Amino acid sequence: MRQLLSSPVKMPLSGIENQIYQNALKYISDISLNLMAVKVENRPKDFLGWCIELNTLCEHGVNRNLLDEHQFRPLKKLQEILQQAISIGQIKFTRVTPWPVFVGFIEQHSESQSVQERLRLLAYIDQLNGQSLADMNEADRLVYTGKHTSAHTPDHYNFDVEWFASTKAAKSFHQLLSEHPELFDQALANIPIEGEVTDSHYKAFVASYQGIYAEHGDGNKAPLAPATRLLAMRRPDQFIALNNAKMDCYSQAFAITRLNNQAFDAYWYELIATMRVSPWYQQAMPQGEDEERLARYRAILLDVFLFAKEDQAEQSNYLRMKNKPKKAASIPRAMKRSKESAAQIVDKAIEAEGTPEYLVNNRNSIISSVEQGKSVTQVIGLMKTIFGE
């Protein structure tokens, strides 16, 4: 373990990688003795591999039963740093990745990244692109914009609508969208549904999108993240869908100006421009139907290169709703009876029958049947049949 922890010193680290390593060391020192007890068999020679290996050892090698209470936080922080570093390293890797390697990575991580579920979402979006936001029902409009609700039942929507970029926290965006969907349609109309997307197309979209907020936003500035969701749904081959967490990752991986929620120019001139010169993007030569589908969605599928926790696929809103245990059918209020009320009902019924002996002898059995929801008339009728009355 000592050799593994010190090995990045001998690696040709970039400035960002060195910063990540120094940040990791701050938390490694707090749990160094626990780490030293972990058996190490793999010692990668590159920084990305080092981050992957150390994160795996933190997850499965460290004996948490031997951690003191104050050590859980540094362990968690260390893993957060490593997982962010893995995302940065894997996205950075795409800058020199040819198309076959790009496809191979997606296929290799298909299960952990819910690729098939993501593709079902994108196929559904393809259908929605045939109509306007104003004409969509509310559930479909939220599919397009990335906000999950209880209306997205698994029998109709066999995917999580929030894959790629959730907008559930963008309250002003959804308020304006519900009030003025036609204005968002006008903004999106500036982006051609096929063919090249040019600088003038993008600028026209941004002007229209920002104009909605200027006129109807009550002082709120137009946020970049929901705009990228709209753009990526309209043209998943051209645009990357962002949220706040992904902005830092892409900025560091692509070595561009740090993105924020107002960085409309940096998004287009730096992030998208950098993606467009990547080998996998320029030289995509799909072989077969499956690769052709990946090529149609290739920009938005950069998400697959982000770090995925082991349970990420299971956290899909679609699967959580699908696998949610069904509640047991409740007994109607009228059928719920306490022992006292059931006994009173049975005693009144027995008295009304003239207190025959076979009913008196089976009183407790009758009460039990009534408590289970049967009517006292039904139970006494059965008793009469049994005893020949």
N, C-alpha and C positions, 0 to 999 in steps of 0.2 A: 504493500500500500504506500509506503514512504516513497518508493521509486515512482509510482503512478502519480502521486500528488505533486511531485517536483518536476515531472517530465515536461510540462509546458515551457519551463525555463530554457530548454534546449530546442524548442520549436521556433520557426520563423513567424512569430505572431504579428498580425497587423495591429495598428493602434487600438482598434475596437476590441480585438481579441485579448490584447494585453490588459486593457481596462477591465474586461469581464473576468479575467484570471485573478487580478488583484482584488476585485470585489468578492470573488469566491473565497479567496484566502482568508478574508476577514471572518467568515463564518466557519471555515474549515478548522480554524484554531480552537473554536469552542467545543468541537466534537472530535478532535484529533485522536484521542485515546479510543473512542468508540470505532472510528474508522480504521484504526490500526488493527483492530480485532477481526476485520473483514478479510476473507481470503480473496486474493486477486489473481486471476489467471490470464486476463487479456490486458495488454498494455499498448493501446493505439499510439501511432507515431504522429498523428495529425490532431489538431485542436478540436475539430468537430467530433471525431471518434472518441477523444478524451472526455468531452462533455457527455456524450451518450453513455459511455462506460461508467463514469462516476455517478451519473444520475441513476443508472440501473442499480449500482451497488448501494446507493442511498435508499432506494426504494425497497430492495429485496435483501440486501446484505446486512445492513445495520440492525442490530438487535435492539428494538425499541423498548424492550423490558428493562434494559440496563441503562436507559437514558434518564437523567435527572429531569425534573419538571422544566427547568430553565433551558434545557438543551433542545427541546422540541422546536422552539422558534428558530434558532440558527439552522437547524436541519431543514426546516421548511423554506427558509430564505435561500439557503444554498441550492435547493432543488429549483426554486423559482428562477434563480440566476442561470442555472444550467439549462433549464428548459427554454428560457428566452434565447440563450446562446445557441441551442440546437436549431430553433426556428431561424435565427439569423444566418447560421452556417448553411442550412439547407436551402434557404432562399438565395443566399449568395452563390451557392453551387449552380443555380440555374443560369447565372450570367454566362457560363461557358458550357452549358449542357446541350448536346445535340438532341434532335427529336427522338431517336430511339431510346436514349437514356431517360429522357423526360417521361416517355410513355412507360418505360420499365419501372421507374420509381412509383408512378401512380398505381400501376398494377400490383407492385409489391406491398403497398400500403393501403390497398383497396378496403380491406376489412376494418382496420383501425380508424380509417378516415371516412368510413361510410360512403365510399365512392358511388356505389349503386344507388343508394338513397339520394345522394346529391344529384345524380344524373336523372332520377325520376322527377325531382323538383325542376330541373332545367328543362326537361321535356314538357312539363306542365306549363312552364313559363312560355315556351315556344308557342303553345296554343293560345295563351293569353295575349301574346303580342299581336294577334289578329283582331283585337278589339281595344277600345280606349279605356283608360282608367275610369272615366266618367260612366261608362256603360257596364263596368264590372260590378258584380255584387260585392258586398263589403268583405266577405271572407276571401274571395279571389284577389281583391285589391291588396289585402294584407299579405297574401302569399307573395305578390309581386314586390311589395315594399319590405317584407321581412319582419312581420310581427305575429307571433303565435297567440291564438286565443282558443277557448274551449270549442269554438265553432269549427276548428280544423280537426274534425273527427277522423280517426285512423281508417275508417271504412271508405272514406271519400278522398282524403289527402294522405297518401302512403309515403309521406316524407315530412321532415321537419322544415317548416317554412323559413326558419331562421338560420339555416346553413349559409355560409359565406359571410353574412353580416346582418346581425339583428339590429332593428331600429326601434325596439320596444321602449327605449329610454328617450327617444326623440319626440317629446310631447308636442312641441310647437309644429313640427313637421306633420305629424298625424292630424293635428287639429286643422291645419291649413289644407291638407289633402282631403279631409272629409268635407270641408266647406267649399273648396275650389278645385276639384279634380280636373276640370277642363283646362285650368291654367297649367297644371303639371303636364297634361297631354300636349299643350302647345310647346312647352319647353322640350319635351322628349321628341317632338316632331322634327326638331333640328338635327337629330342624329339619324342618319339613314339606316334602314333596317338591314341593309346588306351593302357590300362594297366598302371602299375606303372611307374612314372617318377622318376628316381633315381638321386643321387648326380652326378654320372658320366655322365648321360645324360645332365644335366643342365650345368656342367662344359664344356662339349664338345661344347654345343651351344654357351656359352659365349666366349670361345676361338675363334670359327669361326666368331662370330659377331664382336668381337673386332678386329680380323684380317682384316676384310673388311676395317675398318677405318684406321688401321695401314698402309695398303698398298695403299688405294685409297682415304683416307679422307683428304688429304692436311693439315695435322696437327690437324684436329678436333678429339677430343676424342669421343669414342663410348658412346652415352647417354643411360641411363638405361630406361627411360620412353618409348621410341618407342619399345625397346626390349620387355618390358612387354606387350605391345599391341600385338606384334607378338605371344608371348608365350600364352597369354590368348585367342587369336583367334584359335590357334591350339589346345589348351587344356583348355577350359573354366571351366573344373572341377578341374584343378590343379593350375591355376595361376590367380593372381589379376592384372588387368590392372591399371597402375598408370599414373598420371600426376604430375607436380610439386606441385600443391595445395594439392593433396591427400597424398603426402608423409608425410607431417607434421602430418596430421590427423591420419594416420595409425600408425605412430611412437609413438604418444602419447597414442592412444587407446590401442595398444598392449604392451606399455611400453618397447619398443625396442630401439636400437641405432637409432638416427635420420637419416632417409634416405635422400640421395641426388642423383643426376643424375649419380654418379659414384659408387654407393653402391651396386654393383652386389652381393657381398657376404652377406651383411646384408639382402638384399631382399630375398635370398634363405634360409639362415641359421637362420634368425630371423623372418621375416614376414611370409613367406610361412610355415616355421616350426611351428610357433605359430598357424596359421590357421589350420594346419593339426591335431592338438591335441584338437581342439574345439569339443564339443559334437555333434553339428549339422553336422560337417564334417565327423566324425568317425562313427556316428550311424545313418546315413541317411537310413531310411526305407520307401521309397516312397510308397504311397497308390494311385494307379490309374495312368492314363496316364499323367495328368497334373503335378503331383509330380515327376514322373519319368523324365519329361523334366526339371524340376527345379533341380533335382539331377545331371543331365548331365552338367548343367551350374552353379553349386552351388558356385564355387570359385569366378567367375566373378560377380555373383549376389550380392556379398557383397556391391556393389555400392548402392543397394536399401536402405541400412542402413545409407547412408549419408543424410544430411539435404537437403530437396527440397523446394525451394521457391514456392509460390502459383502459379506462372505462368511458372514454369519450363517446364511442359508438352507442353505448347503452344509455347515455344521457340525452339522446335525441328525444325531442318532445313527442315525435311520432311513436317511438317505441315505448316511452313512458306511459303514454295514453293507451296504447295497444295492450300493454302488459299489466295495466293497473288492475288489481283484484276487484272483482265485482262485489258490491255490497250485498249481503244477504237480505233477502226480501223481508221487510219488517212486518210484523203482525199489526193489522189495523187497530187503531186505538180502541174501537168498540170490542175487539176480541181480547184485549189485554185485561186480565182480571187478577186481583190479588187473591190470596187464599181465603181471606175473610169474605170478600164479595162473592166468590165462587161457592163457598160454603153456604152463604145466606140464600143464594139462588137455588141451590140443590135442596136445602131444608124446606124452602117454600114449596118447591115442586113435589117433594115427598109428602108433605103435609096435605097438599091438594089432592094427592092420590089416595088419601086415607091411611097413610103410613103403613103400607103392606110390608111384611117382614123381610121379603127378599130385597126391597129397596133400602130398608134400614141397615140390613147386614152388609150391603155393597155401597154404603154412603161414601166412604173414602175413595173407592174406585171411581164413582160417579164424579166426585169433586175433582179428582185428578184429570179425568177426561175433559171436563169443562174448562179447567185451567189451560189445557192444551188447545182450546179454541172450539171444541165441539159444543153444540147447543145442548142444553139440559133435556129438551124435548126429544132430541135424537138419541141421547144416551138412554133415557128411561124407556123409549120405544124399543130399543134393542134389548133391554132387560126384560121387558114384557114378552118379547119373542122367545128369549132364552128360557124363561120360567113358565112359558105357556099361558100367560095371562091374556 
